[in-house]
Amino acid sequence: MGIRSLIATCALVSTVASAADFGVADLGTPCAYIQEREIARGSWSIPWQAPKVGEFFAFGGRAFDRDVSMLYLCRSGTLVAGNYYLPIEPLAQATKSYLRVYEELVSLYGEPLLPNRALTILGTLPEDPRTMPADRTGAMTWWRIGNVSVTQALMPHTTGEDIGWRVFIVVGPSARR
């Protein structure tokens, strides 16, 4: 093995070993350096109309080998959850996007605990940006990795958005048992 191969292998191993729960941070860690770290990796700040339930940092950038919007939710200066939002697309394209991201998540986390199936999503907090009317359906898949929960969903647009479907991923704490 040449020195270049060895360096590349070490870089890959260190990247995997230091992978964050969401974006550039782990859940429960301070949010103080999120903006600096996201900008350093090539992301850019974007405006976000956030509900009044915490402090938000929003960025445009790359994840899952495509452009995404990323939203960090912090409370008392600590990361409590993060969302990746893929662009709104027609249903056929959004379904393909969902399946591509699903395959990547399976390669990262293994088989999901809640497999891919159609669900009715009921919003529980009126301030929650993911809230959907009760008559909307989509697809949802759920993983639990230690203390972290990863949920992937395919949902129709919400009021005020372009017409179409969106894939999003929510990373947050898993329910304690």
C-alpha positions in Angstrom: 0.0 0.0 0.0 1.4 3.4 -1.0 1.6 6.4 1.3 -1.3 8.1 -0.6 -3.5 5.1 -0.2 -2.6 4.9 3.5 -3.4 8.6 4.0 -6.7 8.3 2.2 -7.6 5.2 4.2 -6.8 7.0 7.5 -8.8 10.1 6.4 -11.8 7.9 5.6 -11.6 6.0 8.9 -11.2 9.3 10.9 -14.2 10.8 9.1 -16.4 7.9 9.8 -15.3 7.7 13.4 -16.0 11.4 14.0 -19.3 11.5 12.2 -21.7 13.7 14.0 -25.3 12.8 14.9 -26.5 15.6 12.7 -24.5 17.8 10.3 -21.5 19.1 12.2 -22.7 18.4 15.8 -23.8 15.7 18.2 -27.2 15.9 20.0 -26.7 17.4 23.4 -23.5 19.3 22.5 -23.2 23.1 22.6 -24.5 25.0 19.5 -21.9 27.7 19.8 -19.8 26.6 16.8 -22.4 25.2 14.4 -22.4 28.2 12.1 -18.6 28.4 11.9 -18.4 24.7 11.2 -21.1 24.6 8.6 -19.6 27.6 6.7 -16.2 25.9 6.9 -17.6 22.8 5.1 -19.1 24.9 2.3 -22.7 25.5 3.6 -24.3 28.9 3.6 -26.8 30.5 6.0 -30.4 30.7 4.8 -33.4 32.6 6.2 -35.8 30.4 8.1 -39.2 31.3 9.6 -38.8 29.4 12.8 -41.4 28.8 15.5 -40.8 30.3 18.9 -39.7 27.0 20.5 -36.0 27.4 20.6 -33.0 28.8 18.7 -32.6 27.7 15.1 -29.7 27.7 12.6 -30.6 27.1 9.0 -28.2 26.4 6.1 -28.2 25.4 2.5 -25.6 22.7 1.7 -25.0 19.2 0.6 -26.1 15.9 2.2 -27.1 12.6 0.7 -25.2 13.6 -2.4 -27.6 16.4 -3.2 -28.6 20.0 -2.2 -30.5 20.2 1.0 -31.7 22.7 3.6 -30.5 21.9 7.1 -32.1 23.1 10.3 -30.5 22.8 13.7 -32.8 23.2 16.7 -31.1 24.3 19.9 -32.5 24.9 23.4 -30.5 26.6 26.1 -27.5 26.6 23.8 -27.6 22.8 23.2 -28.4 20.8 20.1 -31.7 18.9 20.6 -32.7 18.0 16.9 -31.8 18.6 13.3 -33.7 18.3 10.0 -32.6 17.8 6.4 -35.1 19.0 3.8 -34.7 18.0 0.2 -36.3 20.3 -2.4 -40.0 19.9 -3.3 -40.4 17.7 -6.3 -43.2 16.0 -8.3 -44.4 12.8 -6.6 -42.5 10.4 -9.0 -39.2 12.2 -8.6 -39.7 12.6 -4.8 -40.3 8.9 -4.5 -37.0 8.2 -6.3 -35.3 10.6 -4.0 -36.8 8.9 -1.0 -35.6 5.5 -2.1 -32.0 6.8 -2.8 -31.8 8.4 0.6 -33.4 5.3 2.2 -30.6 3.1 0.7 -28.0 5.5 2.1 -29.6 5.5 5.5 -29.8 1.6 5.5 -26.1 1.5 4.6 -25.3 3.8 7.6 -27.7 2.5 10.2 -28.9 -1.0 9.0 -32.4 -2.1 8.6 -35.0 0.3 10.1 -37.1 -0.5 13.2 -40.2 0.9 11.5 -40.1 -0.1 7.8 -41.2 2.0 4.9 -45.0 2.3 4.9 -47.7 4.7 4.2 -48.9 6.6 7.3 -51.1 9.5 8.2 -49.0 12.1 9.9 -50.8 14.0 12.7 -49.1 17.2 13.8 -49.0 17.5 17.5 -47.5 21.0 18.0 -49.1 23.9 16.1 -45.7 25.6 16.0 -44.0 22.6 14.5 -42.8 23.2 10.9 -43.3 19.5 10.1 -47.0 19.6 11.1 -49.3 18.2 8.4 -53.1 18.2 8.1 -54.6 14.9 9.3 -55.8 14.0 5.8 -52.3 14.0 4.2 -50.5 10.8 3.8 -46.9 9.9 2.9 -44.2 7.4 3.7 -42.1 7.1 6.8 -39.2 5.0 8.0 -37.6 5.1 11.4 -34.2 4.0 12.8 -33.0 4.0 16.4 -29.3 4.1 16.9 -28.4 4.2 20.6 -29.9 7.4 22.0 -30.5 8.8 18.5 -33.7 8.5 16.4 -33.6 9.0 12.7 -36.9 9.4 10.8 -37.2 9.7 7.0 -40.4 10.9 5.6 -42.0 11.7 2.2 -44.8 14.2 2.6 -46.9 16.5 0.4 -46.1 20.2 0.5 -47.5 22.4 3.3 -49.5 25.5 3.0 -47.5 28.3 1.5 -45.0 26.0 -0.3 -44.7 25.2 -3.9 -46.9 22.3 -5.0 -45.2 18.9 -4.8 -43.7 16.4 -2.4 -40.7 16.7 0.0 -38.3 14.2 1.5 -37.0 15.1 4.9 -35.0 13.5 7.6 -35.3 14.3 11.3 -32.5 13.4 13.7 -33.4 13.7 17.4 -33.2 11.9 20.7 -34.8 8.5 20.8 -37.5 7.8 23.4 -36.2 6.4 26.6 -37.6 3.0 27.7 
